Amino acid sequence: MTALAVAIQGEAGSFSHAAALEALGSGLELVPCPTFEELFRAVEAHRATRGVVPIENSLAGSVYEAYDALGAHALHVVGETQLRVRHCLVVRPGTTLSDVRRVASHPVALAQCRRFFADHPGVASVPAYDTAGSVRDLMADDLPVEGAIGSSLAAQLYGGEVLLEGLEDHAENYTRFLIVAREPAPAGQASKTSLVFTLPDVPGSLYKALGVFAERQVNLSKIESRPIPGRPWEYAFYLDVVADSRSGGGVAEALADLGGLAKDLRILGVYPARALPS
């Protein structure tokens, strides 16, 4: 049986890798990509069957590059998963905390661990390309540091030792990931619809657009606006609707009305929602 090829942005051992394992199982072939653009292209070009894309973090907010890639490519959202992010201080085996003077990681991970650096003023943070990449480079002696912040999965993959766990400032640190594919998800257990639309630049246009959902008691779990390249001060609006748009009823009527108000409207995906992990 051929392993499912799954594209992620980042290296093996990243939190995206952990999310892929959580959502799609351990029997997968990982396709690491340096950028979100490359991730989407890998799925489009059949180098991967699925892509796992971080779309928002409960502390850092939306991942804007992911939204822009989602809008620029014709892939479909077919699922989601939510991962509890636990940052670990990873060191070479035998290293003690008193040996650690410099710690590398992705800037977002470093920003989520400010309390650790405040409590250890003798330890400097060193920005790096990727959380898992910083662990890999630490173990390969390719970084002039004594530690890296990453996942326990990265420590396991690259032979590092977890010296401390739970470095994040807030325990409620979750990242939501979308699963994208070339074909839409089959009808069945869908309970969420993601879409993107643009509006005429006239007074009240956004109010009217959101009103089609409010009038029908349809819940929106997320709204995000992103600038449209080449069209200064014009925006695309991304919505997550807590409903299956293919099941008819109020949400289908709301989307029909929105189609009459919007300049452009595209359904990004209809898929099963996932609750926060316990």
N, C-alpha and C positions, 0 to 999 in steps of 0.2 A: 504494500500500500504506500503510495507516494505521500510524503509529509506535506502538510499545508505550508506554503511559503507565505511568510508574513513580514511586511515591510514596517520598519520603525525609523524614527529620526533619532540618531544617536547610536551608541555602541551596545554590544551584548553586555548584560548586567545592569542596564539602565532601568529606570522605573517604567519606561515604555515597554521594555522587555518583560518586566514583571507583570505589567497589565496584560500583555499578549498571552502570557502563560495562564493568567487568571481567567481570561475570557475565552481562550481558544484551546487550552490544554497543552500538555507538555510535548506532545508529538508534533512539533512544528519546526520548520526550517526558517531560521531568522535571516532577514535581508536588511542589514543595517544601512542607513542612508545618512549622508552628512547634513541634508537640509529637508525641510518639508516639501519643497518643490521636487526633489529627487524621490521622496517617498511616494508622492502621487504619480510621478512618471513611472516608477517601478510597477505599480499596480496597473496603470494604463497599458504599459508595454508587455504585460503578462510575465514579468519577472517575479511578481508576487501575486497571490490570489486575494489577499487581504492587506489592508494597512491599518495600523493602530495609531491614532492621532490624539495627543493631549489637547483638549479644547479649553479647559478652565481648571484653575486651582482655587481651593476654598480660601487661601490666604493671599495669593498673588494676583488672582483675578483671571481674566480671559487671556488666552494665548493668541495674540493677534495674527501672527504668521500663519497659524493653523486656519483661522477664519478666512484669511485672504486666499490661501491655497484651496480651501473648500469651495469658495466662490469662483475661483479661476478654472477649476477642473470639473469634468462631467461625471465624477464618481458618485456613487450612492452611499448614504449612511445606512448600514444594515444592522447596527447594534451599538451598544455602549457598555462601558464598565467603569467602576469607580474604585480607586485604589487608595488605601491608607498609606501615606508617605511617611516612612520612618528613616530618618537620616542617621547614619552610623559613621563613627570615626574609625577609618580603616588604616592600619599600619602594617609595616613589614613584621613578620613574626619575630618576637623578642624585643620589640620596641616598647618602651614604657612612656607614660604620659609626660614625664619630666624630660624625655628626649625630644618631644615634639615642639618645634619652633615655627613651622610653616605648614599650613594645611590648604590643599588645593581642592577646588570643585567648581561647578558651574555657578555663575554669579547669583542666579535665583536661589540655589541651594544655600549658598553662603549667606544670603539675605534672610533666609528662614532660620538661620542658626546664630543670630546676633547675640543671644544670651550666652551661648558657649564662649564666644570670643570676649564678651564683657567679663565673664567669670575667669577667663584665662588671658589676662592682658599681655602675657609674654608670647602668645601664639598669634601669628599674622595670617590673614587670609590671602590666598593666591588664586585669582580668577583663572578658570580653565574652560576648555571647549565643552566638556561634558562630565557629568557625575561619574558614570562608569569609566569613561576615558581617563579621568584623573586617577582612578584606582588602578586601571591597567598600566598607565605610565609610571605611577608610583612603584608598582611591583617590577617594572622593567628598568627601573633606575633612569627613566627619561625625564623626570621632573626633579628640580632641586628642592624637594620638600620631604618632610618626615611623615606626613599623613595626608589622607584624602577623605572627603565627605561623600558618601555614596550609599548604595543599598547593600544589605547583607548578601544579596544575590551576586553583586559585583565582587565582594570579598571572596565568596565561595568560588566563583569562576576563575579569578586571577590569583588565588592563593594568598590573599591578605588575611589579616587577623582583625576581628572587630574588637576594638579597645573600649569603645563606649557606644551605647545605643540611645535613641530618643533625643538627639541633639536639637531637634526642631523646637522653636519657641512655643508653639501651640500644639497640643495633642490632636486637635481637630484639624489635621492637615490632610486633605483629600484632593486627589486629581481625578477629574472626569475625562475619560478617553472615548472617542468615537471610533467605530470600526467601519472602514470604507471598502467598497468592492465595485467591480465593473457593472454588476447587475443589481437591481433592487432586491430587497429582502422579500421572500414569498409571503403571501397573505397568511395570517394566522394569529399570532400572539402579540401583534403590534399594539403599543399603548402610548406612543409618542411620535410626533411629526416635527421634523425640522425643515425650515423653509427660509428663503431669502427673497427680498423684494426691494424695488425702488419706487419712489413716489414723485409726483410733480411738485415743483417748488412753489407751493401756494399755501396760504394760511390754513391751518387746521387739517392738513393732509394726514399727518401722523395720528392725530387725535381720531380722525374718522377711520383710519386703517385699524387701529387697535380697538376701536369701538365695535367693529363687527364681531369680535370675540367676546367682549364684555356683554353685549346685548344677549348673547346665547349662553352665558355662564360657562364659557370655555376657558380653562385655566392656562396661563402662559407661565412657564417655568424659567424662561430666559429671554432677554432681548439684548441685542448688541448692534451697534452701528459701526460701520467701517467706511472710510473715504473711498470713493471710486477713482481709480487711476485715470488721469487725463481729463477729469471733470471736477475742477476745484470747487470745494464747498458743496459737493453733492455726495450723498451717502447711500450705502446699501444697508438694509435692516435685516438682521438674522433673528428668527424667532424659534423657540422650542415650544410646541403646543402639546399639552398633556391630553392627547386623544389620537385615535387612529383615523386619519383623514379619509381612509378608504371604506370606512364602515357606514358612511352616510350620516344623517342626522345633522346636529347643530354645527359641527366642525366643517362638514362639507359645504353647508350653506354659507358659513363664514368665509371660507376660502373662495367660494364663487363670488361673494360680494367684494372681497379683497381684490380679486382679479379685475373687477370693474373699476377699482380705484387706483391700482398700481400701474406704473409704466411697464414694469417687468415683474414677473412672479415665477419662482422656480421651487418645486418641492425637492429638498435635498435628500430626504429619506423618511421612511415610515418603519418603525422598528420597536422592539420591546424595550421598555424602560428598565433601569436597574436601580435598586435601592442602595443606600450607603451600606458598606460592609459593617458588620458588628465588631 
